[in-house]
């Protein structure tokens, strides 16, 4: 059975949403024990996303924190 490009994109979006949920839960668990992991990388990815979708979008938490520290 052939799968359309739209179906592939929809499934990729579902997978990304599931990964996002998992990553947020893991970050919350790490925060409870005071762990700070890969904050620079999170900020880099946030900047890459902003560059891709434009500056009119809201920044992610890591990027907002980075701006506040500057």
Secondary structure, 3 states (H helix, E strand, C coil): CCCCHHHHHHHHHHHHHHHHHHHHHHHHHHHHCCCCCCHHHHHHHHHHHHHHHCCCCCCCHHHHHHHHHC
